[in-house]
Amino acid sequence: MSLRFTLNKYQIKSHQSYGKWYAHTLRGEELRLDEIERLVQASCTATRADVRAVLTALHDVLLRELKEGRVVSLGELGKLYLSIRSVCVEHPDEFSVQRHVKGVVCKYLPQGHRDPLTGRLRRPFTDHCHLEQVSLYDAQGRQTKRIRRGGWVRRP
């Protein structure tokens, strides 16, 4: 399977990228919890009930520990942490949580390791993805036909 994408034209006139094209990922179908339970049960000795119990307990731990400001490492899966989105102010004295904090987001960082030869960071979840473009555009930016072409993204 491939990671599918289409090209979209940037439409915000006030932005420096206005009129330029960028790749936009097309999401696949959602993998629901009951399907995850079935797949895990098929690959080990845990039953669906065991998997559900562990995932429910993990959810409770994540809620508690992330709200305490901790980074939660899930080993080979990666890390989760909370981050604040805010607007900039000229001076620290001007900052107000109510006016300048726009929200809190949960960030995910896939596990990675340094390649001993190149020194580059390698991430198993994102390395060696096959990409497929699913639309072709003419010179005016109109979609002419849907295509499937792609290539491998490799990190040297």
Buried (B, 14 or more C-beta within 10 A) or exposed (E): EBBBBBBBEEEEEEEEEEEEEEEEEEEEEEEEEEEBBEEBBEEEEBEBEBBBEEBEEEEEEBEEBBEEEEEBEEEEEBBBBBEEEBEEEEEEEEBEEEEBEEEEEEEEEEBBEEEEEEEEEBEEEEBEBEBBBBBEBEEEEEEEEEEEEBEEEEEE
